[in-house]
Amino acid sequence: MRKQKELDVRMFNPEFIWVAGRIIEGPTWQIIGLYSLESVAIVRCIFDTDFVAELELDRDIPDDYRTIKKMYFPYKQRADA
């Protein structure tokens, strides 16, 4: 556990925030959490429609999740493993 916390601290970048999101329908999505650490956002994703994205601070959040460049679906990755 200690190694994970040390890794998380090194990975924190104050220019970005980790968002856990959930696809509602089509390109529409909702925020289910905002986190300073990627590992915490990943834990929040419990459905295959949940995703983690790295977003820049002081920027508008896109309406269409498909336009987010740095995002992935951790639940689907766990299921494929």
C-alpha positions in Angstrom: 0.0 0.0 0.0 2.8 2.4 0.8 4.4 2.0 -2.6 1.1 2.8 -4.3 0.8 6.1 -2.3 4.3 7.0 -3.1 3.6 6.4 -6.8 0.4 8.4 -6.7 2.2 11.4 -5.1 4.8 11.4 -7.9 2.1 11.2 -10.5 0.0 14.1 -9.2 0.2 17.1 -11.6 -1.6 20.3 -10.5 -2.3 21.2 -14.1 -4.6 18.3 -14.5 -7.5 16.6 -12.7 -8.7 13.0 -13.0 -12.4 12.6 -13.8 -14.4 9.5 -13.4 -17.3 9.7 -15.8 -20.3 7.5 -16.8 -21.8 7.4 -20.2 -25.6 8.0 -20.0 -26.7 7.7 -23.6 -25.0 8.3 -26.9 -22.2 10.9 -26.4 -23.9 12.2 -23.2 -22.0 11.6 -19.9 -22.0 12.6 -16.3 -19.2 13.2 -13.8 -19.2 10.7 -11.0 -16.1 12.0 -9.3 -13.2 14.4 -9.5 -9.8 13.3 -8.1 -6.3 14.4 -7.8 -5.1 10.8 -8.2 -5.7 8.5 -11.1 -5.8 5.4 -8.8 -8.7 6.8 -6.9 -10.7 7.6 -10.1 -10.1 4.0 -11.3 -11.6 2.5 -8.1 -14.8 4.6 -8.7 -15.4 3.0 -12.1 -17.6 0.0 -11.4 -19.6 -0.3 -14.6 -18.5 -0.9 -18.2 -19.9 2.5 -19.1 -17.6 4.2 -16.6 -14.3 5.9 -17.7 -11.3 7.7 -16.4 -10.1 10.9 -18.1 -7.3 13.3 -17.5 -8.6 16.9 -18.0 -6.8 20.2 -17.9 -7.7 22.6 -15.1 -9.3 25.9 -16.1 -10.9 24.4 -19.2 -14.5 23.7 -20.2 -15.5 20.1 -19.9 -16.6 18.6 -23.2 -20.3 17.6 -23.7 -19.3 14.6 -25.9 -17.1 12.1 -24.0 -15.7 11.0 -27.4 -13.8 14.3 -27.8 -11.8 13.7 -24.6 -8.3 12.7 -25.7 -6.8 11.1 -22.6 -9.5 8.7 -21.4 -10.0 4.9 -21.0 -12.5 2.4 -19.6 -10.8 0.6 -16.6 -13.7 -1.8 -16.0 -13.5 -3.1 -19.6 -9.7 -3.4 -19.3 -10.2 -5.5 -16.1 -12.7 -7.7 -17.8 -10.5 -8.3 -20.8 -7.5 -9.3 -18.6 
